Each structure stands twice: as C-alpha cells, then as structure tokens.
Amino acid sequence: MLELHFPTPALADETVLLRPWREADVPGNLMAFGDPVIQKFSWPSAEPFTEQDACGYFADQQSARLRGQGVQPSLPEPHDEQDVLGCASMCSWIVSGSVPSSGAASPHLSWPRGCL
C-alpha cells in the first residue's frame, strides 16, 4: 500500500484542527494515558504508561502511516495548537471502497471518560 500523507495545509476551521503529532505533544499524551480510567480502557499493559511508551506509540503511528495502514492525527485546539484535546484514528481501509474505520479519544470527552 502507498504511504498516507497528511493534508497540506492542515484540515482546520474554527471548530477543529487535525495535524500530525509532534515530539512536544508527548507530555500531553503521557498525561492522558496516565489517567487510571484511560489506562483501563486504552492501555493493554499492566505497567504504568511512560514517556518511553508515548514515544513508541508515536513511532508506531508513523510506521503505520508510511505503510499506508492508517493515519492518527492529533486534535489540538484550533486557536492554540499547543493545547491537544485528543486524537483521531483512521485505519482499517477497505480497498474496494476506500472506507476507513475511525474514532476519537480525548480526556476532555466522556464515555468512558476519554473514549468515543
């Protein structure tokens, strides 16, 4: 499969912004996955989520994007790109119709506190 690219310019309007994750986003991602409820539903390891895990997670996302297997942009506040509210996931492409499965997660959303 071909590499998937993020759109240039980024998809954005007054309500939403989708952009690639940045190294500077690791602390925000780390804090979200450090929440016990998020760990219960989103983190398969029994060990606490670490900064090394966050870096590995971002590396895995980049690898999947380069293989054409999915894109997982961050969802920052449109007027403040440093304030990451959550993430989106577009993966499991159905080649015949190019229809992805998708989802979003955020510590600011509910059910079950961080997952849609």
Number of C-alpha atoms within 10 A of each C-alpha: 8 9 13 15 12 14 10 7 7 11 11 12 10 8 8 13 19 22 21 20 19 11 10 9 19 19 13 16 24 17 15 21 23 16 15 13 16 19 17 13 13 13 15 9 9 8 8 13 20 15 15 10 14 20 17 12 14 19 12 12 20 19 15 17 20 16 13 17 19 23 23 23 20 24 23 21 17 17 12 9 15 13 13 19 19 22 20 17 17 17 18 15 15 10 9 6 7 9 12 15 12 14 13 17 23 22 21 11 14 11 10 13 15 20 18 11
